[in-house]
Amino acid sequence: MNHQKGIIWTKDFINISLVQFIVFIGFYTLLTTLPIYVMKEIGGTEAEGGLVVTIMLIAAIIMRPISGNLIEKAGKKRTLMWSTGLFTGTMFFYFMIDSFMGLMILRFLHGLSFGVLTTVVSAIAADVVPNERKGAGLGYFAMATNIAMVVGPFLGLTLIQFISFKLLFILVSFIILISLVCAIQVKVPKIAYPATKVIEKKFSIHKLVEVKALPIAFISLFVGISYSSILSYVSVFAETNNLASVASYFFVVFAVVMILARPSLGQLFDVKGPKYVIIPCLLIFSIGLVILGFTNSPWMFLVAAGIIGLGSGSLLPSFQTMCIQAGGPGRSGHATATFYIFWDIGIATGSYVLGMIVAMFNFQVLYICCAVLLIIVLGMFIIQQSLQGRKSNVEQQVPVENM
């Protein structure tokens, strides 16, 4: 099936983006409110608040390696439908849980469907977007996640000031139902790939992950650790520093800046290449985290939000696009799963380890550590790009030498 040449905003692209958007509204609403719920309603600690985030991502990580095979065997459309159904169904159990252990079990079960769902949705988006506009198209697709990162926390942090957590969980569950309607309308393109005869053993790492995507996926793990300091702890940071009244606006500023910058950054990725986007974004993200660490006023808090939005907003789609491009035709599901395995490990690790750093030190130390980590990531990325460039030059020279 041929895509309409160069057109990104097709009906299928819009619907699959809406599935992503609505699912992540639920994800981010819970991500920012459950730590508060654990501390205020269940009497847990900051570390336990981080654990309810970590346990869901651990379950997702467990599912990532087999998601590619599930998608391949069941088909992308069928996998999309049952994973969306399970994710939606699990949402309706949150209002029934009032113990930390019960919440941990539910979060683990929720993470299983989340791991498959987010993999297949991203794989379908990669197939729907025209090849010549992958960077821009997947950048726009990632905006669904980034905007949900605003809507979810804003919805959750605003509503808990007026309604109970139980009612919040019920409302979010009904919102997630809309994702099923959008999923039904998605038509997955049937793309014919070049026939290749591959003889594999019964078990092969090739069946679980995309090996060619591993270097970039590994680098994205450390970005995920720094990113988790925003996802899991910015709402708690705001509560601790008497900034709760503007906490939800952090994500609004984050999204506005990200949306304004995304079109030009996506085009820059396609025209000039990933390093022209990733290197400056890592530097800007690092600066934003340092400013956040020293924040002591609402205006400084929101300035940090804008800088972080500019720096971090394009990193996830850029790394994901690089993984998909490394995998090549027919491997979008495995490449996407590989990326998310490492990204989720980063978020899960950060959500727990950074909680311990806060408990032992303070938020300032937390955000400075994350900023330093991003500088290390910058060095890793430059080395990876240099090695890849040398490999490409060698491969291009081999035919000439043999002539």
Backbone torsions as a table, in degrees:
resi	resn	phi	psi	omega
1	MET	NA	125.6	-178.7
2	ASN	-90.0	138.4	174.6
3	HIS	-75.8	153.3	169.1
4	GLN	-64.7	121.7	-169.0
5	LYS	-56.3	120.9	173.8
6	GLY	76.7	-6.6	-177.0
7	ILE	-88.2	122.1	-179.9
8	ILE	-91.5	-47.3	-169.7
9	TRP	-83.8	65.6	173.6
10	THR	-86.2	170.6	179.3
11	LYS	-60.1	-41.8	-179.0
12	ASP	-67.7	-38.8	178.5
13	PHE	-64.2	-42.0	179.6
14	ILE	-63.8	-44.9	-178.7
15	ASN	-66.7	-41.6	-179.6
16	ILE	-70.0	-31.3	175.6
17	SER	-68.6	-35.9	177.3
18	LEU	-67.5	-37.6	175.5
19	VAL	-59.1	-48.7	178.8
20	GLN	-59.3	-45.1	-177.5
21	PHE	-61.0	-49.3	-175.7
22	ILE	-69.6	-41.3	178.0
23	VAL	-61.0	-42.1	-178.2
24	PHE	-77.7	-19.0	169.5
25	ILE	-60.8	-48.0	177.3
26	GLY	-61.8	-44.1	-178.4
27	PHE	-60.6	-48.6	-176.0
28	TYR	-76.0	-30.2	175.0
29	THR	-61.1	-46.1	179.1
30	LEU	-70.6	-36.1	-177.5
31	LEU	-60.3	-38.5	-176.6
32	THR	-91.7	-21.7	-177.7
33	THR	-99.4	-28.6	-178.1
34	LEU	-64.1	-40.0	175.0
35	PRO	-58.5	-39.0	176.9
36	ILE	-67.6	-41.0	177.9
37	TYR	-59.3	-43.7	-179.8
38	VAL	-62.7	-42.8	-176.5
39	MET	-76.5	-39.7	-175.1
40	LYS	-87.0	-40.4	-173.5
41	GLU	-96.7	-32.9	-177.1
42	ILE	-102.8	-16.4	178.9
43	GLY	82.0	28.8	-179.6
44	GLY	-88.1	179.3	-179.6
45	THR	-100.5	175.3	176.2
46	GLU	-60.1	-41.4	-179.4
47	ALA	-63.7	-39.6	177.6
48	GLU	-68.4	-33.3	175.0
49	GLY	-63.0	-38.0	176.0
50	GLY	-69.6	-31.4	-178.6
51	LEU	-64.6	-34.4	-179.5
52	VAL	-68.4	-21.9	173.1
53	VAL	-80.7	-46.1	-176.0
54	THR	-62.0	-42.7	-173.5
55	ILE	-64.4	-35.8	178.2
56	MET	-66.6	-40.4	-179.3
57	LEU	-71.8	-30.8	175.0
58	ILE	-61.6	-44.0	178.0
59	ALA	-62.3	-41.1	178.7
60	ALA	-63.8	-40.4	179.2
61	ILE	-62.7	-39.2	178.5
62	ILE	-61.1	-37.9	-177.7
63	MET	-80.3	-23.8	-175.1
64	ARG	-56.3	-48.4	-175.8
65	PRO	-61.8	-28.6	-178.8
66	ILE	-97.9	-4.3	-179.9
67	SER	-63.2	-40.3	-179.9
68	GLY	-59.0	-43.2	178.7
69	ASN	-68.6	-39.3	178.1
70	LEU	-60.5	-43.8	179.5
71	ILE	-64.1	-42.3	-178.3
72	GLU	-64.7	-41.0	-175.9
73	LYS	-82.2	-44.0	-176.5
74	ALA	-85.3	-20.9	-175.3
75	GLY	93.7	148.5	-175.2
76	LYS	-67.1	-39.7	-178.9
77	LYS	-65.5	-47.6	-178.7
78	ARG	-64.8	-41.7	178.4
79	THR	-63.5	-39.2	177.4
80	LEU	-59.7	-44.3	-175.2
81	MET	-67.9	-48.9	-175.6
82	TRP	-73.5	-32.2	179.0
83	SER	-71.4	-36.9	175.5
84	THR	-65.2	-40.8	178.6
85	GLY	-62.7	-44.0	-179.9
86	LEU	-67.8	-41.5	179.0
87	PHE	-61.4	-44.0	179.9
88	THR	-65.5	-44.8	-179.1
89	GLY	-61.0	-40.0	-179.2
90	THR	-64.3	-31.8	-179.9
91	MET	-56.3	-32.5	-174.7
92	PHE	-75.7	1.2	179.2
93	PHE	-99.5	-11.0	-174.9
94	TYR	-62.5	-39.9	-176.2
95	PHE	-69.9	-11.8	179.6
96	MET	-88.8	-14.3	-172.8
97	ILE	-94.6	131.4	178.3
98	ASP	-135.4	19.7	176.7
99	SER	-129.0	151.7	-178.0
100	PHE	-63.5	-43.6	-179.0
101	MET	-65.4	-41.5	178.1
102	GLY	-62.1	-39.4	179.0
103	LEU	-66.3	-38.8	179.2
104	MET	-63.2	-42.4	179.9
105	ILE	-64.8	-44.5	-179.8
106	LEU	-64.0	-41.2	179.7
107	ARG	-63.5	-37.4	178.4
108	PHE	-64.3	-46.4	179.4
109	LEU	-62.8	-38.7	179.5
110	HIS	-64.7	-36.8	-178.9
111	GLY	-65.8	-27.8	-179.9
112	LEU	-62.9	-49.8	179.1
113	SER	-71.0	-33.2	179.2
114	PHE	-62.0	-39.8	-179.4
115	GLY	-61.9	-42.8	179.6
116	VAL	-74.4	-44.3	-175.4
117	LEU	-59.8	-50.1	-177.5
118	THR	-67.5	-28.2	176.9
119	THR	-69.8	-48.9	-176.7
120	VAL	-69.7	-36.1	178.4
121	VAL	-62.3	-44.8	179.6
122	SER	-66.9	-37.0	179.0
123	ALA	-65.9	-41.2	177.7
124	ILE	-65.3	-41.8	178.1
125	ALA	-59.4	-40.8	179.4
126	ALA	-63.7	-34.2	178.9
127	ASP	-75.4	-33.3	-177.0
128	VAL	-74.9	-33.5	-178.0
129	VAL	-74.7	134.5	177.1
130	PRO	-59.1	142.2	-176.3
131	ASN	-56.8	-39.4	-176.1
132	GLU	-74.5	-6.3	-180.0
133	ARG	-127.8	31.7	-177.5
134	LYS	-58.7	-46.8	-178.2
135	GLY	-60.4	-48.9	-179.7
136	ALA	-68.3	-44.8	-177.0
137	GLY	-62.3	-48.9	179.6
138	LEU	-71.4	-23.5	173.3
139	GLY	-67.0	-43.7	176.6
140	TYR	-65.0	-40.0	178.8
141	PHE	-61.2	-41.6	179.6
142	ALA	-65.6	-22.6	177.0
143	MET	-62.0	-27.6	176.6
144	ALA	-60.2	-40.6	178.0
145	THR	-69.8	-43.9	-177.6
146	ASN	-66.2	-39.4	178.1
147	ILE	-68.9	-37.1	176.0
148	ALA	-63.5	-30.6	177.5
149	MET	-65.1	-21.5	175.2
150	VAL	-88.7	-51.3	-175.2
151	VAL	-62.6	-44.4	-177.9
152	GLY	-59.5	-59.6	178.4
153	PRO	-60.7	-40.1	179.4
154	PHE	-61.4	-44.8	178.5
155	LEU	-61.3	-49.8	-176.3
156	GLY	-66.8	-49.7	-176.1
157	LEU	-69.1	-26.9	177.1
158	THR	-77.5	-46.8	-175.1
159	LEU	-67.2	-33.7	-178.2
160	ILE	-69.2	-9.9	174.0
161	GLN	-80.2	-14.9	-175.8
162	PHE	-123.3	-26.2	-178.1
163	ILE	-128.2	168.7	-179.8
164	SER	-76.6	162.3	177.0
165	PHE	-61.9	-38.5	-178.9
166	LYS	-59.6	-45.4	179.8
167	LEU	-67.0	-36.5	176.7
168	LEU	-58.9	-45.9	-179.2
169	PHE	-60.9	-39.2	179.9
170	ILE	-66.4	-45.0	-179.7
171	LEU	-61.3	-44.0	-179.5
172	VAL	-65.0	-36.0	179.1
173	SER	-60.2	-42.5	179.5
174	PHE	-70.5	-31.7	175.7
175	ILE	-63.7	-41.3	-178.1
176	ILE	-64.1	-26.1	178.0
177	LEU	-56.8	-30.1	-178.9
178	ILE	-62.6	-29.6	-179.3
179	SER	-62.2	-32.3	177.7
180	LEU	-64.1	-40.7	179.1
181	VAL	-62.2	-43.2	179.1
182	CYS	-67.2	-39.4	-179.0
183	ALA	-62.7	-38.7	-180.0
184	ILE	-59.6	-34.0	-174.4
185	GLN	-84.5	-7.5	-178.9
186	VAL	-76.2	128.4	173.9
187	LYS	-106.4	114.9	-177.6
188	VAL	-80.1	124.8	-179.1
189	PRO	-67.0	140.0	175.6
190	LYS	-93.4	105.2	-175.1
191	ILE	-103.5	127.8	179.0
192	ALA	-86.9	120.1	179.1
193	TYR	-101.5	153.6	178.5
194	PRO	-57.0	133.9	-178.9
195	ALA	-69.5	128.8	177.2
196	THR	-132.4	136.3	-179.8
197	LYS	-95.9	108.2	-177.8
198	VAL	-118.0	121.0	178.1
199	ILE	-97.8	115.0	-177.0
200	GLU	-120.1	153.5	173.0
201	LYS	-73.8	171.2	-178.8
202	LYS	-59.9	-36.3	176.8
203	PHE	-121.4	130.5	179.2
204	SER	-148.3	141.4	178.4
205	ILE	-62.2	-25.3	178.4
206	HIS	-61.7	-26.8	179.8
207	LYS	-78.9	-17.6	-176.0
208	LEU	-101.5	-43.1	-176.4
209	VAL	-136.3	167.5	172.9
210	GLU	-97.0	106.1	-174.1
211	VAL	-58.7	-38.6	-178.1
212	LYS	-65.4	-20.3	-178.8
213	ALA	-91.3	-6.1	-173.6
214	LEU	-60.2	-43.6	-178.4
215	PRO	-58.4	-47.2	-179.4
216	ILE	-69.8	-40.6	178.8
217	ALA	-60.6	-39.6	179.5
218	PHE	-63.5	-42.2	178.3
219	ILE	-63.6	-38.5	-178.8
220	SER	-65.5	-24.1	177.5
221	LEU	-55.2	-44.7	-176.0
222	PHE	-73.9	-29.9	172.5
223	VAL	-65.5	-38.7	178.2
224	GLY	-60.2	-37.5	178.2
225	ILE	-61.2	-48.0	178.8
226	SER	-65.6	-38.2	-179.8
227	TYR	-63.7	-32.8	-179.5
228	SER	-65.4	-22.5	177.7
229	SER	-66.0	-24.4	175.8
230	ILE	-87.9	-49.5	-176.6
231	LEU	-60.0	-46.3	-170.7
232	SER	-94.2	-25.0	-168.2
233	TYR	-124.6	-6.1	-178.0
234	VAL	-67.4	-32.5	178.3
235	SER	-70.5	-38.1	177.4
236	VAL	-70.2	-38.6	176.3
237	PHE	-57.9	-43.9	179.7
238	ALA	-64.4	-42.7	178.0
239	GLU	-60.4	-43.6	-176.7
240	THR	-68.1	-32.1	-175.0
241	ASN	-104.6	23.2	176.9
242	ASN	57.7	38.5	179.0
243	LEU	-118.5	19.4	-176.4
244	ALA	-59.3	-31.2	-177.7
245	SER	-66.9	-22.1	179.6
246	VAL	-115.5	7.5	-176.4
247	ALA	-57.9	-44.9	-177.8
248	SER	-67.2	-27.0	-179.8
249	TYR	-75.0	-16.2	174.6
250	PHE	-55.2	-47.5	-176.4
251	PHE	-74.4	-25.2	176.2
252	VAL	-67.7	-48.7	178.5
253	VAL	-62.7	-44.0	177.0
254	PHE	-51.4	-49.5	-175.2
255	ALA	-70.2	-41.6	-178.4
256	VAL	-60.0	-46.9	179.6
257	VAL	-64.6	-43.8	-179.9
258	MET	-61.2	-44.4	-178.8
259	ILE	-64.6	-39.8	179.4
260	LEU	-66.3	-34.4	-176.4
261	ALA	-87.2	-25.1	-170.5
262	ARG	-59.6	-45.7	-178.3
263	PRO	-56.8	-46.7	-178.0
264	SER	-69.7	-36.5	179.3
265	LEU	-70.6	-37.6	177.2
266	GLY	-64.0	-42.2	178.4
267	GLN	-66.6	-39.3	178.3
268	LEU	-61.6	-39.4	178.1
269	PHE	-60.5	-46.6	-177.8
270	ASP	-69.0	-36.3	-174.3
271	VAL	-86.3	-46.7	-173.3
272	LYS	-100.5	-28.8	-178.5
273	GLY	117.4	164.3	-173.3
274	PRO	-64.1	-33.6	-175.1
275	LYS	-65.5	-26.3	-180.0
276	TYR	-73.7	-13.8	176.7
277	VAL	-103.3	-48.5	-171.0
278	ILE	-69.2	-43.9	-177.0
279	ILE	-61.2	-53.3	178.1
280	PRO	-64.5	-33.4	-179.4
281	CYS	-67.3	-36.9	176.7
282	LEU	-64.0	-40.8	178.4
283	LEU	-65.3	-45.2	-179.1
284	ILE	-65.4	-42.6	177.8
285	PHE	-58.8	-43.9	179.8
286	SER	-61.4	-44.3	178.7
287	ILE	-62.1	-41.5	179.4
288	GLY	-61.2	-39.5	179.4
289	LEU	-67.0	-38.1	177.3
290	VAL	-63.0	-45.0	178.5
291	ILE	-61.4	-41.6	178.9
292	LEU	-61.7	-40.3	-179.7
293	GLY	-61.3	-30.8	-179.1
294	PHE	-99.8	9.7	-177.8
295	THR	-65.8	133.5	175.2
296	ASN	-139.2	12.8	179.4
297	SER	-148.9	157.1	-179.6
298	PRO	-57.6	-42.9	-177.1
299	TRP	-65.7	-38.2	178.6
300	MET	-67.6	-36.7	177.9
301	PHE	-60.8	-42.9	-177.8
302	LEU	-77.4	-31.4	173.7
303	VAL	-62.9	-44.0	177.2
304	ALA	-59.9	-39.2	179.6
305	ALA	-60.4	-43.0	-179.8
306	GLY	-65.1	-43.8	-179.5
307	ILE	-66.5	-41.6	178.2
308	ILE	-65.2	-39.3	177.6
309	GLY	-62.5	-40.4	178.6
310	LEU	-66.0	-40.7	-176.4
311	GLY	-79.5	-44.1	-173.1
312	SER	-89.3	-22.3	-172.3
313	GLY	-59.6	-29.4	-177.3
314	SER	-102.4	-2.1	-176.2
315	LEU	-72.0	-47.2	-178.0
316	LEU	-59.9	-52.2	179.8
317	PRO	-64.9	-30.7	179.9
318	SER	-67.5	-47.2	178.1
319	PHE	-65.4	-40.3	179.5
320	GLN	-63.7	-43.5	178.6
321	THR	-61.8	-40.9	178.8
322	MET	-63.2	-38.6	177.9
323	CYS	-64.8	-43.6	-179.2
324	ILE	-66.1	-41.2	178.6
325	GLN	-66.3	-35.3	178.7
326	ALA	-67.2	-35.8	-178.5
327	GLY	-71.0	-34.4	179.1
328	GLY	83.1	-178.1	-176.4
329	PRO	-58.7	137.5	175.8
330	GLY	82.7	-2.7	-176.8
331	ARG	-119.1	20.8	-176.9
332	SER	-62.6	-38.2	179.3
333	GLY	-64.5	-46.9	-179.8
334	HIS	-68.1	-40.1	179.7
335	ALA	-65.1	-41.2	177.9
336	THR	-64.8	-43.2	178.3
337	ALA	-61.5	-41.6	179.6
338	THR	-61.8	-45.6	178.3
339	PHE	-59.1	-48.5	-175.5
340	TYR	-70.6	-26.9	175.0
341	ILE	-57.2	-50.9	-176.5
342	PHE	-75.2	-37.4	177.6
343	TRP	-62.1	-44.6	-179.9
344	ASP	-66.8	-36.9	176.1
345	ILE	-60.5	-41.1	178.2
346	GLY	-63.0	-47.0	179.6
347	ILE	-64.4	-44.2	-178.5
348	ALA	-65.2	-44.8	179.1
349	THR	-63.4	-45.9	-180.0
350	GLY	-62.8	-41.7	-177.5
351	SER	-59.9	-33.4	-179.0
352	TYR	-89.7	-51.1	-176.0
353	VAL	-64.8	-41.3	-179.9
354	LEU	-66.1	-29.4	175.0
355	GLY	-63.4	-37.5	178.1
356	MET	-70.2	-35.5	177.6
357	ILE	-63.7	-42.4	177.7
358	VAL	-62.0	-43.1	-178.8
359	ALA	-63.5	-37.6	-177.8
360	MET	-83.3	-34.5	-176.7
361	PHE	-121.4	-108.0	177.7
362	ASN	-162.7	179.2	-177.7
363	PHE	-68.5	-29.4	179.3
364	GLN	-62.8	-46.0	177.1
365	VAL	-61.8	-41.2	179.4
366	LEU	-55.6	-52.7	-173.9
367	TYR	-74.2	-29.4	174.6
368	ILE	-67.6	-41.8	177.3
369	CYS	-59.7	-42.2	-180.0
370	CYS	-67.4	-35.5	178.1
371	ALA	-66.2	-42.2	178.0
372	VAL	-63.9	-39.4	178.7
373	LEU	-59.8	-39.0	179.8
374	LEU	-66.5	-32.8	176.3
375	ILE	-67.2	-38.1	175.8
376	ILE	-64.0	-41.5	177.5
377	VAL	-60.3	-39.8	178.3
378	LEU	-57.3	-44.7	177.9
379	GLY	-63.9	-41.5	178.8
380	MET	-61.9	-42.0	-178.1
381	PHE	-66.7	-42.3	178.9
382	ILE	-61.9	-42.5	177.7
383	ILE	-62.5	-44.2	180.0
384	GLN	-61.3	-42.8	-179.9
385	GLN	-66.5	-36.7	178.5
386	SER	-65.4	-45.2	179.1
387	LEU	-64.5	-39.8	179.2
388	GLN	-66.1	-38.6	178.4
389	GLY	-63.1	-41.4	178.9
390	ARG	-65.3	-40.6	179.6
391	LYS	-63.0	-42.0	-179.9
392	SER	-64.7	-39.4	179.5
393	ASN	-64.8	-40.2	178.8
394	VAL	-63.8	-44.3	-178.8
395	GLU	-64.3	-33.7	179.6
396	GLN	-74.7	-29.0	-177.2
397	GLN	-81.3	-26.6	-175.9
398	VAL	-57.0	-49.3	179.5
399	PRO	-60.4	-36.1	-178.6
400	VAL	-66.4	-41.1	-178.4
401	GLU	-67.2	-28.4	-177.4
402	ASN	-86.1	-7.9	-177.7
403	MET	-73.1	NA	NA
